[in-house]
């Protein structure tokens, strides 16, 4: 971990996220949007691919010794080790929404050093909201400091979750846990973008978020933003969070123990 974070890292994250957002909006709902399937319900568009290809070229030029972990160009061996410097990128988080013309999606980017995120940028081009964080320096929304909510009880909490792409084959566990939280929280939402779910926890719009079977690019940026906004992020087991762990529980910290109890219950 570097003693100080070079400003170029956050500047690059912001540059990339906002450029991705402009590309997203230029093709949103257009006739040139091409949608393909990576799985039964897992979609990819030509815009996802184009944005990530451009991003990889930029990192190769600007930081040639840095690795890239992205959604659309999985490379052999990328899960076998933790690089010293690794950019974790989702060109469109919320691709299903994007493909259906639903304006809930974003770009998400984090730079990890030895597996720990040090800068993050998540950009929602529909609302023109840029969420950023730098380790030890707090989180911001369009330059203004972010802070998690003050809810202390689940019955007063607005929660959010997501459903993984294998839910058709394994719905029971997902539905059962959803049902538990329905009886304990004020309300639950499901937006379809884990990165925005996390940013909304950081902004105090949601009080807690849980989801299983996530990929690093879904959560690496948002998790740092939550932590830097005063929240708590762990695995759903309660163990330490890492972007490669596969599950996440992110809260305002005040209801974290209550949510863990429900998950374990």
N, C-alpha and C positions, 0 to 999 in steps of 0.2 A: 504494500500500500504506500503510495507516495506521501511524503510529509506534507506537501501542499498540492492542490489540484490545479494544473495549468488551465487558465481561462479558455484556451482553445477547445478543450473537451466539451464544456457546456455550450460554448458558441456553436460547435459542430453539431451537437445534439439538437439544438434549437433550429439551426439552419436546415438540417435534414427533415425534422418533423414538420416544419412549416412548408417546406417545398413539397413533401409528400401530400400534405393537405391541399395544396393548390392543384396538384395533379389529380387527386381524387375528385375535387369539385369540377374540374374541367371535363371529366368524363362521367360524372354522376348522372344516371338516367339517360345517357346518350345512346345512340344507335351503334356506336363503335365499342360498347362494352360487351366483352365476350366472357361467358361464364362456363366453367368446366367443373367436373367433380374430381376430388381427391379421394373421396369415400362416399358412402351412401348418402350422407347429409352434409359432408364437408366440402365446401365450395372454394374455388379459386377463380380469380378474374385475370384477364390480361393486364389490368392495371396493377394488381398486386405484384405480378412478375416484373413488369417494367420498372416500377418504383424500386424494388429490391435490387434489380440488376444495376441500376444507376447508382444506388447507394454503395454497393460493393465496389464499383469502380472508383468512387470518391474516396473510400477508406483506403483502398489499395494505393492510391496516389498520395493521399495526405499522411497516412500512418501505415506504411508498408509492413511494419512488424506487428501490427495488430490483427487479431482474428475477428471473424464475423460469424455470428450464429443467427441465422434468419429462417423465416418460415418456409420460403418458397424454393430455396436452393440447398437442401440438406446435402451435406458432404460426408463421405465415408470417414469415420473416425472422430467426428466432431463431438460425440458424446463420451469419448474415451478419456479425455483429459480436460483439465481446467486451464485455459491459457492465462498467461499473465495479464494481458490486455485483451478484452473481448467485447465487441459491440453486439448487443442483443437487440434485434430489430424485427418489428412486425409492420410491414408496409401498410396494411389495412387491418386493424383489429375491429372485428365486426363485419367481416366480409359477407356473411349471409344477409345482414341488414342492407349493406351497400348494394348487393346484387338485386335485392327486392325493392330498392328505391326508398328504404327506410332511413331517415337521416340521423342514425345513431351509430357512429363509427369514428375511428381516429387513427393516427399513426403513433407508434410507441417505440421509444429507443432508450436504451441504457448502456452505459459503459461500465463493465465490471473489471475489477482488478483482483486477480486471484479468487474469482468467484463472488466478490462483494461489489455491489453497485456503488459507484461514486458520483455519477451524474445521471440525470434522467430528464427526458422531455416527452410529453404526451400532448398531441395537438388535435383538437376537435374542430375541423374546419367549418362545420355547420353553425356552431355557436361562436366560432372564432375565439376559442378558449385554449390558451397555452399553459399547461401545467409543467412546472419545472422543479427540480431539486438538485442540491449539491450536498454531499455528505458533510454534516456538521454545520451547514449554513442555512438550514430551513428549506421549506417548500413555498412555492409562489404560484399564483394564478394571474396571468397577465401582469406580472411584476409586483403584485400585492401579496403580502404574507398570507399563508393558509394556516388554518387551525382546525383540528377535529372537533366534533360536537361534544357537548357536556352531558349527554344522556347517561344516566346511571342504572337504569333498569330496562330489561328486555321489553316489558310491556309498553315502554315509552319509545322504543327504538324502531326506526325504519331500516329494514335489512334488504340486502340484495344478494342474489346468487346467480349461477349459470349452470347449464347442463352440458356435459361433455358429449363428444361426437359418437360415443358408443352407447348412448342412453337407450337406443332402441333394443339393444341386446341385454342391457342390464339396468332396467328402470327402477327396480324395487328399492334399492338402497337410496337412490336419489329422491324418489317420491316420499319414502318414509321419513327422511330427515327434513325435507321440505314441510311435511305435515307436522312434525314436532315444532318447528319454528313458527308455523302458522298459529298454533295455539298459545304461543308465548310472547310473540312480538306484536307491535302495533300493526305492522303491515310488511309485506315482502314484495319486492320487484324483481324482474328479470329482464335486463336490457339487451344482452347479447354482445357485450364488449367488456371483457374482464379489466382491460386497462382503464376504461372510463369508470367502471364500478369502483376500482381502487382510488382513482382520483376524486370521485364523489365522496368516498369515505374521508379522504384528506380534507376536503372542502366542507365537511360537516353536513352534507346533503343526505348521506347515508351514515348510519351508526356502525354497521358491520357488514362484512362480505365473506362468504365462504364458497369454495368450489374445489372439486377434485379433478384429477387427470388433466391438469393444465400444462402447457408448454412454457419454456423459459421466456419466450418472446411475448407471451400473454401477460406476464406479471413483473418482469424485471424492473421496468420503469416505474410502474404504479406502486410497487411495494416500497421503493425508496421514498417516493413522494408521501405515502402514508406515514412512514417512520419519521420523516423530517417535519411533518405537520403535527407531531406529537402523538401519533397512534401507535398501535402495537401490531406486529406482523409475525405470525408463526405458521408452522405446518398445521394442518387440521388435527394432527395428533397432539399438538401442544409443543412439539419439539421445535428445534431451531428452523427458521425459514431459510431456504436457498431457492434460487430460481429453478433449479433442476430437481427439486424435491417432488413436484407433481401435484401438490395441494397447497392451499393457502387459507388462512383465517386472518383477516385484517379488520381491526376495530378501532374505536376511539380510545381504547385501552381500558375504559371504565366498565365495559360489559364483556370484556374478553373472557374472563373466568366463567361467567354465566353461559356464554356461547359454547365454550369448551365442555362444560357440564352437560349441555344438551346434546352435543355431538357424541360424547362418550356414553350418554345415558341409555 
